[in-house]
Amino acid sequence: MTTYNVGIIIGSISSTSINRRLANALVRLAPQADLTLTELPIAALPFYSADNDGAIPAEAAAFKSSIESSDAVIIVTPEYNRSVPGVLKNALDTASRPWGQNSFAGKPSAVIGASIGAIGTAVAQQHLRSILSFLASPELSQPEAYIHLRDGLITDDGEVTDESTAEFLVSWLKAVHTHVAKSLSPAE
C-alpha cells in the first residue's frame, strides 16, 4: 500500500489547544493507516492582502509550497462563534491566492475537530467544507469526525487513552488514505 505524505493544518494557534492534542493523536496513529502527517504551521502567516499578490511574503510562499508538496491536507479545527477561526480562514485565503494560483486546487482534503461540547465542531466543519469546495479541493465526506474531548481522553503528546476512540481515529485515517488514493488515481 502506498504511504501518502499529508500536511496537517491546526486551526488554532493557542498553546493549550485541544485540537493540537487531537492533531498529535492523529500523527501518532497515522502510520497504522499508511500516512505520514506533517504540520503545516499557520501562526506566522501575515494577513492576506491582494496588495501583496505581486510579491507574495516569504511566509505565505512557504506555506503555499508546503501544501503543494503534500499529497493531501487534513484540517483539524475548533469552532469559534459557529464558524472557523479567523487564523484558519486567513491561511485558506493565503493558500488560494493570488487568483489562478490556488494551492488547494485538486488537493484531497479531510476535516476533523475536537470540542468540549457535545456537537463537537459540526458547524465550523460545515463552513470549512463549503470553503474547501469553492477551493476545488476534493473532500472526504464520510465518515464525519466530531470528537467530544473529555478530560484525559487525549494527552498533550497525543496518546489516546480510550480504546474505542483510538480505533475510531485509526478507521478515520484509513478512510483518509482511501480518499487520497482515489483522488490521486488517474481517471479510468
Secondary structure, 3 states (H helix, E strand, C coil): CCCEEEEEEECCCCCCCHHHHHHHHHHHHHHHHCEEEEECCCCCCCCCCHHHCCCCCHHHHHHHHHHHHCCEEEEECCCECCECCHHHHHHHHHHHCCCCCCCCCCCCEEEEEEECCCCCCHHHHHHHHHHHHHCCCCECCCCCCEEECCCCCECCCCCECCHHHHHHHHHHHHHHHHHHHHHHCCCC
